[in-house]
Amino acid sequence: MEKFANQELTQVPDRKKWIDNLRWITILIVVVFHVFYYYNNIGQPAMFNRLPANPSIEGAKASITIAGIFQYAVYQWFMLLLFVVSGICAKYTLKQKTLGQFLKARVRKILVPSTLGIFVIQWIGGWIVSSRFLVGEEAEKIPVVVKYIISVASGTGALWFCHVLFVACLVLALIKLIDRKCRLEALGEKSNIIFAAAFVVVMIGAAQILNIKMVPTYRFGYDTMAFLAGYYIFSSEKVLSQLKKYGWICLVIGAGFWVWHFIKFYGQLYSDAVVQNNWISIVHAWFSVMGILGVSQTVLEFENKFSNYMCKTNWGIYVNHILVMIVLNVLLESVAASIPVAVIYLIELAVTLSVSVGLWELLKRVPVIKFILYGL
Protein backbone atom coordinates (compact mmCIF):
# COMPACT_ATOMS: atom_id res chain seq x y z
CA MET A 1 0.00 0.00 0.00
CA GLU A 2 2.79 2.41 0.98
CA LYS A 3 4.76 1.72 -2.19
CA PHE A 4 1.69 2.28 -4.29
CA ALA A 5 0.71 5.42 -2.38
CA ASN A 6 4.09 6.99 -3.09
CA GLN A 7 4.03 6.48 -6.85
CA GLU A 8 4.78 9.49 -9.03
CA LEU A 9 1.75 11.68 -9.73
CA THR A 10 0.92 13.08 -13.14
CA GLN A 11 -0.14 16.65 -13.80
CA VAL A 12 -3.89 17.17 -13.45
CA PRO A 13 -5.68 18.89 -16.38
CA ASP A 14 -7.31 22.29 -16.03
CA ARG A 15 -10.46 22.17 -13.93
CA LYS A 16 -13.56 21.60 -16.03
CA LYS A 17 -16.13 24.24 -15.16
CA TRP A 18 -18.93 22.25 -16.76
CA ILE A 19 -18.45 19.40 -14.30
CA ASP A 20 -18.65 21.75 -11.31
CA ASN A 21 -21.76 23.40 -12.74
CA LEU A 22 -23.33 20.05 -13.59
CA ARG A 23 -22.89 18.89 -10.00
CA TRP A 24 -24.65 21.85 -8.34
CA ILE A 25 -27.43 21.93 -10.94
CA THR A 26 -28.06 18.21 -10.40
CA ILE A 27 -28.24 18.78 -6.64
CA LEU A 28 -30.85 21.49 -7.23
CA ILE A 29 -32.82 18.93 -9.24
CA VAL A 30 -32.54 16.57 -6.25
CA VAL A 31 -33.97 19.30 -4.01
CA VAL A 32 -36.91 19.93 -6.36
CA PHE A 33 -37.53 16.19 -6.53
CA HIS A 34 -37.76 15.99 -2.74
CA VAL A 35 -40.12 18.98 -2.65
CA PHE A 36 -42.52 16.83 -4.65
CA TYR A 37 -41.58 13.62 -2.86
CA TYR A 38 -43.10 14.51 0.49
CA TYR A 39 -46.45 15.12 -1.21
CA ASN A 40 -46.00 12.41 -3.84
CA ASN A 41 -49.01 10.58 -5.23
CA ILE A 42 -47.28 7.72 -7.03
CA GLY A 43 -47.46 4.20 -5.68
CA GLN A 44 -47.37 4.95 -1.96
CA PRO A 45 -49.08 7.16 0.64
CA ALA A 46 -47.49 10.60 0.86
CA MET A 47 -45.97 11.48 4.21
CA PHE A 48 -47.62 14.90 4.09
CA ASN A 49 -50.69 14.24 1.97
CA ARG A 50 -52.23 17.46 0.76
CA LEU A 51 -53.39 16.23 -2.62
CA PRO A 52 -57.08 15.45 -2.03
CA ALA A 53 -57.81 15.31 -5.77
CA ASN A 54 -55.02 12.77 -6.28
CA PRO A 55 -55.17 10.47 -3.25
CA SER A 56 -52.27 8.11 -2.60
CA ILE A 57 -54.45 5.12 -1.79
CA GLU A 58 -52.99 1.67 -2.16
CA GLY A 59 -54.50 0.05 -5.20
CA ALA A 60 -55.72 3.33 -6.68
CA LYS A 61 -54.31 4.43 -10.03
CA ALA A 62 -52.23 7.58 -9.60
CA SER A 63 -53.38 10.40 -11.85
CA ILE A 64 -50.84 12.18 -14.01
CA THR A 65 -49.67 15.43 -12.44
CA ILE A 66 -46.82 17.85 -13.13
CA ALA A 67 -45.14 16.64 -9.95
CA GLY A 68 -45.54 13.03 -11.03
CA ILE A 69 -44.15 13.68 -14.50
CA PHE A 70 -41.13 15.46 -13.00
CA GLN A 71 -40.47 12.62 -10.56
CA TYR A 72 -40.64 10.04 -13.33
CA ALA A 73 -38.55 12.24 -15.62
CA VAL A 74 -35.54 12.53 -13.30
CA TYR A 75 -35.54 9.68 -10.80
CA GLN A 76 -33.82 7.05 -12.92
CA TRP A 77 -30.85 9.22 -13.92
CA PHE A 78 -30.06 12.04 -11.49
CA MET A 79 -28.28 9.96 -8.82
CA LEU A 80 -26.74 7.78 -11.52
CA LEU A 81 -25.30 10.98 -12.98
CA LEU A 82 -23.84 12.00 -9.61
CA PHE A 83 -22.09 8.63 -9.28
CA VAL A 84 -20.64 8.90 -12.80
CA VAL A 85 -19.48 12.47 -12.16
CA SER A 86 -17.96 11.36 -8.84
CA GLY A 87 -16.01 8.72 -10.73
CA ILE A 88 -14.74 11.29 -13.23
CA CYS A 89 -13.68 13.60 -10.41
CA ALA A 90 -11.95 10.72 -8.62
CA LYS A 91 -9.81 10.20 -11.73
CA TYR A 92 -8.73 13.84 -11.72
CA THR A 93 -8.17 13.82 -7.95
CA LEU A 94 -5.89 10.78 -8.14
CA LYS A 95 -3.71 12.68 -10.60
CA GLN A 96 -3.00 15.11 -7.77
CA LYS A 97 -3.09 12.84 -4.71
CA THR A 98 -1.86 9.43 -3.70
CA LEU A 99 -4.37 6.64 -3.13
CA GLY A 100 -3.87 6.96 0.62
CA GLN A 101 -4.55 10.71 0.53
CA PHE A 102 -7.62 10.12 -1.62
CA LEU A 103 -9.12 7.59 0.81
CA LYS A 104 -8.32 9.75 3.83
CA ALA A 105 -10.12 12.67 2.21
CA ARG A 106 -13.13 10.44 1.37
CA VAL A 107 -13.36 9.32 5.01
CA ARG A 108 -13.43 12.92 6.17
CA LYS A 109 -15.65 14.37 3.45
CA ILE A 110 -18.31 11.70 2.94
CA LEU A 111 -18.04 9.02 5.64
CA VAL A 112 -17.96 11.32 8.68
CA PRO A 113 -21.06 13.39 7.71
CA SER A 114 -22.97 10.22 6.81
CA THR A 115 -22.18 8.51 10.14
CA LEU A 116 -21.35 10.96 12.92
CA GLY A 117 -23.53 13.59 11.26
CA ILE A 118 -26.55 11.31 11.45
CA PHE A 119 -25.94 10.31 15.09
CA VAL A 120 -25.43 13.93 16.19
CA ILE A 121 -27.85 15.98 14.05
CA GLN A 122 -29.65 14.21 11.21
CA TRP A 123 -31.44 11.84 13.61
CA ILE A 124 -33.82 14.72 14.35
CA GLY A 125 -35.39 14.32 10.93
CA GLY A 126 -35.57 10.57 11.52
CA TRP A 127 -37.32 11.17 14.85
CA ILE A 128 -39.97 13.30 13.15
CA VAL A 129 -40.45 10.78 10.35
CA SER A 130 -40.63 7.72 12.62
CA SER A 131 -43.01 9.48 15.04
CA ARG A 132 -45.59 9.56 12.27
CA PHE A 133 -45.63 5.78 12.20
CA LEU A 134 -44.86 4.92 15.84
CA VAL A 135 -48.22 5.85 17.33
CA GLY A 136 -50.58 4.36 19.87
CA GLU A 137 -50.09 2.74 23.26
CA GLU A 138 -47.54 0.23 22.03
CA ALA A 139 -45.37 3.02 20.65
CA GLU A 140 -45.39 4.78 24.00
CA LYS A 141 -43.86 1.69 25.59
CA ILE A 142 -40.82 1.77 23.31
CA PRO A 143 -37.73 2.96 25.27
CA VAL A 144 -36.25 6.30 24.27
CA VAL A 145 -32.95 4.62 23.39
CA VAL A 146 -34.72 2.33 20.93
CA LYS A 147 -36.61 5.28 19.45
CA TYR A 148 -33.28 7.06 19.01
CA ILE A 149 -31.82 4.07 17.15
CA ILE A 150 -34.90 3.97 14.92
CA SER A 151 -34.51 7.72 14.36
CA VAL A 152 -30.88 7.29 13.36
CA ALA A 153 -31.87 4.61 10.85
CA SER A 154 -34.67 6.85 9.54
CA GLY A 155 -32.49 9.96 9.46
CA THR A 156 -30.15 8.88 6.70
CA GLY A 157 -32.12 10.87 4.14
CA ALA A 158 -30.04 11.78 1.10
CA LEU A 159 -26.84 10.70 2.85
CA TRP A 160 -27.32 7.15 1.61
CA PHE A 161 -25.42 8.47 -1.42
CA CYS A 162 -22.33 8.91 0.77
CA HIS A 163 -22.52 5.35 2.07
CA VAL A 164 -22.65 3.83 -1.40
CA LEU A 165 -20.06 6.27 -2.76
CA PHE A 166 -17.61 5.38 0.00
CA VAL A 167 -17.99 1.68 -0.77
CA ALA A 168 -17.39 2.50 -4.45
CA CYS A 169 -14.19 4.35 -3.50
CA LEU A 170 -13.00 1.30 -1.54
CA VAL A 171 -13.72 -0.94 -4.54
CA LEU A 172 -11.74 1.46 -6.76
CA ALA A 173 -8.84 1.39 -4.29
CA LEU A 174 -8.84 -2.41 -4.32
CA ILE A 175 -8.83 -2.49 -8.13
CA LYS A 176 -5.94 -0.05 -8.27
CA LEU A 177 -3.95 -2.08 -5.76
CA ILE A 178 -4.43 -5.17 -7.93
CA ASP A 179 -3.93 -3.33 -11.24
CA ARG A 180 -0.66 -1.68 -10.28
CA LYS A 181 0.35 -1.15 -13.92
CA CYS A 182 -2.93 0.69 -14.61
CA ARG A 183 -3.88 -1.54 -17.53
CA LEU A 184 -7.59 -0.83 -16.98
CA GLU A 185 -6.94 2.90 -17.13
CA ALA A 186 -5.05 2.45 -20.38
CA LEU A 187 -8.00 0.51 -21.81
CA GLY A 188 -10.37 3.20 -20.62
CA GLU A 189 -8.38 5.85 -22.43
CA LYS A 190 -8.74 3.82 -25.64
CA SER A 191 -12.51 3.40 -25.30
CA ASN A 192 -14.99 5.37 -27.39
CA ILE A 193 -18.65 6.41 -27.41
CA ILE A 194 -19.70 3.05 -28.92
CA PHE A 195 -18.08 1.19 -26.02
CA ALA A 196 -19.64 3.61 -23.53
CA ALA A 197 -23.07 3.01 -25.06
CA ALA A 198 -22.59 -0.78 -25.08
CA PHE A 199 -21.63 -0.62 -21.41
CA VAL A 200 -25.35 -0.29 -20.68
CA VAL A 201 -25.46 -4.10 -20.89
CA VAL A 202 -23.09 -4.25 -17.91
CA MET A 203 -25.25 -1.72 -16.07
CA ILE A 204 -28.36 -3.84 -16.64
CA GLY A 205 -26.56 -6.80 -15.08
CA ALA A 206 -25.16 -4.74 -12.21
CA ALA A 207 -28.66 -3.49 -11.37
CA GLN A 208 -29.72 -7.03 -10.50
CA ILE A 209 -27.12 -7.62 -7.76
CA LEU A 210 -26.17 -6.25 -4.32
CA ASN A 211 -29.46 -4.43 -3.75
CA ILE A 212 -30.96 -3.96 -0.29
CA LYS A 213 -34.64 -4.77 -0.67
CA MET A 214 -35.75 -2.92 2.46
CA VAL A 215 -34.01 0.30 1.32
CA PRO A 216 -34.26 0.50 -2.50
CA THR A 217 -31.87 3.44 -2.77
CA TYR A 218 -28.96 1.18 -1.75
CA ARG A 219 -27.98 -0.31 -5.10
CA PHE A 220 -24.36 -1.20 -4.46
CA GLY A 221 -23.81 -3.13 -7.69
CA TYR A 222 -25.41 -0.57 -9.99
CA ASP A 223 -24.06 2.62 -8.42
CA THR A 224 -20.57 1.25 -7.84
CA MET A 225 -20.40 0.23 -11.50
CA ALA A 226 -21.55 3.73 -12.50
CA PHE A 227 -18.75 5.23 -10.37
CA LEU A 228 -16.18 2.92 -11.98
CA ALA A 229 -17.53 3.77 -15.43
CA GLY A 230 -17.02 7.43 -14.61
CA TYR A 231 -13.46 6.74 -13.51
CA TYR A 232 -12.38 4.44 -16.32
CA ILE A 233 -14.56 5.42 -19.29
CA PHE A 234 -16.10 8.88 -19.01
CA SER A 235 -12.92 10.54 -17.74
CA SER A 236 -11.35 9.76 -21.11
CA GLU A 237 -10.86 12.91 -23.16
CA LYS A 238 -11.58 10.87 -26.27
CA VAL A 239 -14.95 9.71 -24.95
CA LEU A 240 -15.84 13.19 -23.66
CA SER A 241 -14.93 14.71 -27.02
CA GLN A 242 -17.19 12.27 -28.86
CA LEU A 243 -20.01 12.84 -26.37
CA LYS A 244 -19.66 16.57 -26.91
CA LYS A 245 -20.23 15.99 -30.63
CA TYR A 246 -22.96 13.32 -30.44
CA GLY A 247 -24.45 13.85 -27.00
CA TRP A 248 -27.72 15.16 -28.41
CA ILE A 249 -28.24 11.79 -30.13
CA CYS A 250 -27.86 10.08 -26.75
CA LEU A 251 -30.41 12.49 -25.30
CA VAL A 252 -32.89 11.61 -28.03
CA ILE A 253 -32.39 7.89 -27.37
CA GLY A 254 -32.74 8.44 -23.63
CA ALA A 255 -35.93 10.48 -24.15
CA GLY A 256 -37.38 7.79 -26.39
CA PHE A 257 -36.83 5.11 -23.79
CA TRP A 258 -38.24 7.46 -21.13
CA VAL A 259 -41.53 7.63 -23.03
CA TRP A 260 -41.60 3.83 -23.06
CA HIS A 261 -40.64 3.77 -19.36
CA PHE A 262 -43.37 6.30 -18.51
CA ILE A 263 -46.12 4.52 -20.41
CA LYS A 264 -45.17 1.12 -18.98
CA PHE A 265 -44.66 2.05 -15.32
CA TYR A 266 -46.38 5.31 -14.39
CA GLY A 267 -48.55 4.69 -11.36
CA GLN A 268 -46.01 2.37 -9.72
CA LEU A 269 -43.50 3.61 -7.18
CA TYR A 270 -40.47 4.65 -9.24
CA SER A 271 -38.04 3.11 -6.72
CA ASP A 272 -39.66 -0.35 -6.85
CA ALA A 273 -37.21 -3.00 -8.07
CA VAL A 274 -39.55 -3.98 -10.89
CA VAL A 275 -39.33 -0.40 -12.16
CA GLN A 276 -35.79 0.81 -11.55
CA ASN A 277 -34.05 -2.49 -12.34
CA ASN A 278 -35.96 -3.03 -15.57
CA TRP A 279 -33.82 -2.87 -18.71
CA ILE A 280 -36.04 -0.16 -20.23
CA SER A 281 -35.49 2.14 -17.25
CA ILE A 282 -31.75 1.51 -17.24
CA VAL A 283 -31.32 2.16 -20.97
CA HIS A 284 -33.29 5.39 -20.52
CA ALA A 285 -31.11 6.43 -17.57
CA TRP A 286 -27.78 5.46 -19.17
CA PHE A 287 -28.30 7.27 -22.45
CA SER A 288 -29.72 10.27 -20.60
CA VAL A 289 -26.52 10.47 -18.55
CA MET A 290 -24.37 10.12 -21.67
CA GLY A 291 -26.35 12.86 -23.38
CA ILE A 292 -26.15 15.18 -20.38
CA LEU A 293 -22.38 14.67 -20.16
CA GLY A 294 -22.09 15.56 -23.82
CA VAL A 295 -24.37 18.60 -23.95
CA SER A 296 -23.08 19.98 -20.63
CA GLN A 297 -19.59 20.43 -22.07
CA THR A 298 -21.01 23.17 -24.29
CA VAL A 299 -23.93 24.53 -22.30
CA LEU A 300 -22.36 24.52 -18.82
CA GLU A 301 -18.80 25.59 -19.60
CA PHE A 302 -19.15 29.01 -17.94
CA GLU A 303 -18.17 30.80 -14.78
CA ASN A 304 -19.67 33.72 -12.88
CA LYS A 305 -20.11 34.82 -9.27
CA PHE A 306 -23.31 32.84 -8.80
CA SER A 307 -21.93 29.63 -10.29
CA ASN A 308 -18.75 29.95 -8.23
CA TYR A 309 -20.82 30.39 -5.08
CA MET A 310 -23.03 27.41 -5.90
CA CYS A 311 -19.96 25.25 -6.54
CA LYS A 312 -18.84 25.99 -2.98
CA THR A 313 -22.31 25.71 -1.42
CA ASN A 314 -23.94 22.71 -3.13
CA TRP A 315 -22.56 20.22 -0.59
CA GLY A 316 -24.14 22.17 2.26
CA ILE A 317 -27.47 22.28 0.40
CA TYR A 318 -27.33 18.55 -0.20
CA VAL A 319 -26.57 17.70 3.45
CA ASN A 320 -29.08 20.16 4.94
CA HIS A 321 -32.10 20.05 2.68
CA ILE A 322 -33.88 16.88 3.86
CA LEU A 323 -33.90 17.89 7.55
CA VAL A 324 -35.03 21.41 6.63
CA MET A 325 -37.86 20.03 4.47
CA ILE A 326 -39.12 17.67 7.15
CA VAL A 327 -39.26 20.41 9.79
CA LEU A 328 -40.90 22.82 7.34
CA ASN A 329 -43.51 20.26 6.32
CA VAL A 330 -44.47 19.74 9.95
CA LEU A 331 -44.85 23.50 10.41
CA LEU A 332 -46.95 23.75 7.24
CA GLU A 333 -49.15 20.79 8.01
CA SER A 334 -51.76 22.63 10.05
CA VAL A 335 -52.40 25.21 7.32
CA ALA A 336 -51.48 23.28 4.17
CA ALA A 337 -55.04 22.05 3.57
CA SER A 338 -56.14 25.61 2.79
CA ILE A 339 -53.18 26.40 0.51
CA PRO A 340 -52.97 25.31 -3.14
CA VAL A 341 -50.42 22.55 -3.45
CA ALA A 342 -48.50 24.55 -6.11
CA VAL A 343 -48.02 27.32 -3.55
CA ILE A 344 -46.83 24.77 -0.99
CA TYR A 345 -44.24 23.57 -3.48
CA LEU A 346 -42.99 27.12 -4.07
CA ILE A 347 -42.86 27.89 -0.34
CA GLU A 348 -41.00 24.69 0.40
CA LEU A 349 -38.49 25.19 -2.41
CA ALA A 350 -37.74 28.81 -1.47
CA VAL A 351 -37.50 28.18 2.27
CA THR A 352 -35.52 24.95 1.90
CA LEU A 353 -32.89 26.54 -0.33
CA SER A 354 -32.55 29.72 1.73
CA VAL A 355 -32.42 27.93 5.10
CA SER A 356 -30.07 25.23 3.81
CA VAL A 357 -27.67 27.89 2.51
CA GLY A 358 -28.03 29.89 5.74
CA LEU A 359 -27.22 26.85 7.87
CA TRP A 360 -24.22 26.09 5.67
CA GLU A 361 -22.86 29.62 6.03
CA LEU A 362 -23.38 29.51 9.80
CA LEU A 363 -22.35 25.97 10.71
CA LYS A 364 -19.29 25.75 8.45
CA ARG A 365 -17.75 28.33 10.79
CA VAL A 366 -18.44 26.36 13.97
CA PRO A 367 -15.55 24.12 15.09
CA VAL A 368 -16.34 20.41 15.52
CA ILE A 369 -19.86 20.85 14.07
CA LYS A 370 -18.43 21.74 10.64
CA PHE A 371 -16.40 18.53 10.76
CA ILE A 372 -19.28 16.31 11.95
CA LEU A 373 -21.90 17.74 9.62
CA TYR A 374 -19.91 18.60 6.49
CA GLY A 375 -16.54 16.89 6.87
CA LEU A 376 -14.72 20.23 6.78
VEXVO-173701 format. One record per residue (C-alpha): y negated, x negated, z negated. Coordinates in pm, whole numbers, plus 50000, padded with zeros to 5 digits. Each point is the difference from the previous one (the first is absolute). Example, Ala and Ser with C-alpha at 12.3 -4.5 7.8 and 13.67 -1.06 7.14 Angstrom:
2
504504877049220;496564986350066;
//
This chain:
376
500005000050000;497594972149902;500694980350317;499445030750210;496865009849809;498434966250071;500515000650376;496994992550218;497815030350070;498605008350341;496435010650066;499485037549965;498285017950293;496605016349965;500125031549790;500575031050210;497365025749913;501995028050160;502854995249754;497655002049701;498355031150143;503355015750085;501164995649641;497045017649834;499925027850260;503725006349946;499435001849624;497295026150059;502565019750201;502364997249701;497275014349776;499375029450235;503745006250017;500205002349621;497015023649991;502155024050200;503214990649821;499115015249665;499395033550170;502714995550263;501835030150139;502864982750180;503525001849865;499254999149628;497795017149740;496564984149978;499124984849665;496585016550012;500665030750212;496785015450121;501235011650338;500785036949941;500145007350374;502544972150051;502305001549697;502364971049935;502995021849919;503454985450037;501625015150304;496725012250148;498904985950335;496854979249957;497185011550225;498224974650216;496754988349843;497584971550069;501214983249682;503615004050108;499354986150347;498224969849850;502844993449756;502585001750277;497804979150229;499714969949768;502855000049750;502634982850212;497834970350100;497184992149757;502084982249733;502184984650270;496804985650146;498984985449663;503374982549967;499734985550352;496434988449936;501114984849668;502644980550189;497434987350250;497694989449718;502884982749821;500524978650311;496364989249999;500024994449623;503044977250019;498104978250246;497574992949717;502275000949694;503414987749899;502795025149943;499684995049625;496255006850009;500595030750215;502535015049757;497844992049698;497085018050162;502235030150084;501125002349636;496405000749884;498555022250272;502675026650051;502684997349730;497704999249696;497935031050097;503175019150090;501714992149667;497554991749722;497375021850166;502285030249981;501004993949636;496384994949890;497955024250214;501775018050284;502375017949760;497125023849926;500405015750342;503755001849941;499405017549667;497875026550170;502525004850280;503065001849773;498245023849758;499925025850277;503785000450007;500864992349636;499075033649851;501495023649746;501624995149661;502514974550123;497214978350138;498245000249665;503094984749841;499924969650228;498814969149804;496664985250100;501684967050088;502295017750246;497055018950148;498224966750044;502994985450186;500105030850223;496254996150056;500434963750100;502685009950251;497765028050131;496894978250008;501084976650276;498015019750256;499094979250304;501084968049825;503555004850124;498684981050303;499564969149781;503565001949870;501525001350347;497564974150136;500894975549724;503705003850077;499184994050368;498154968049905;503054988149804;502245007250300;497604980250222;500074971049753;503805000050003;500084999950381;497564971150014;502034980149749;503095004850217;498164995050331;498354967349904;499474989950364;498165032850069;502235009550292;499295037149945;496274993550015;500454981150325;501945029550143;497315023749881;497354980150181;502035003650321;500425037749966;498035024850209;498965036650002;503365010550151;501864983849710;497585015649751;500605034350153;503794995250002;499844990449633;499675037249927;503815001150021;500154976349702;497475021649816;502125031150057;502964982049844;497944986049713;498755035049916;503545010649913;500594974049726;498634990549656;498185032949943;499535015049654;500815036850038;498155011149687;496784982650114;499805002550382;497064976150027;502264970949898;501494990250335;500894963849936;501934994550323;497445016050230;496814986549843;501374965149942;501024998350366;496505011550100;498504972049787;502314974350161;499155013550345;496344994949918;500694964449890;502304989250281;499025021850297;496545015449972;498344968249873;500784984350337;496854995150205;502045007250311;501165033749868;496525008949871;498484990950336;502445022650184;499435028249751;496274996550054;500585005750372;502675027349981;499475014949656;498695032750141;503375005250172;501714996249662;497595025549855;500885024850273;503724995049934;499455003549626;497965031950052;502695014550224;502684994549740;497655014149734;499835032950190;503805000750003;500064990449630;497475027349915;501785027550190;503404990549857;499074994949634;496745017249907;500625021749697;502324974649836;498764974949746;498964969750206;501544975749748;503465016250013;502654975550122;500985023450282;496424997850127;498794964649939;503304982650079;500545019150323;499844978650314;497295022250152;497704994549702;500634962649999;499354995750373;496775019749955;498964978249705;500974966750160;498195005250328;497005014249815;499804968049795;500354978550312;497265019850171;497684998049700;500514962349978;499114997150366;496965022850013;498624987149668;499554965150144;497265014250222;498645029249801;500014984349652;498934964450078;496585003549834;498214990249684;497085015049810;498905004449639;501985032049953;503214986250149;499684968249794;499565020749685;502985022150082;502164969350064;499264988849644;500285034749844;503005016350171;502494986249746;498055015849715;499895033350186;503734998650060;500854992449635;497545025149851;500115030250226;503175017849882;498995000249631;496485011350092;501385028350216;502365012649732;497265001449736;497595016450245;502565026150102;500525009649637;496245003849954;499755021050317;502965022049923;498165026149796;497425006450273;501934990850315;501235035650060;496445011050078;499214970450228;501094997950365;502764974550031;498004980850266;497234995249744;502554988149744;501204974150249;496454987550059;499234998749627;503204981449926;499504974950281;496384992549906;500634997649626;503234980250037;498414973750223;496824996649794;501794998749663;502704976550129;497344976050130;498005003649677;503044991949787;500764970050220;496474986449964;500115005249623;503544989749909;500224969450226;497424984649766;501975006949682;502244971149888;503715007949957;499565035250145;499114985750343;503214979749988;502225028849881;498575026250233;499144980150313;501714966349962;496664981850009;
//
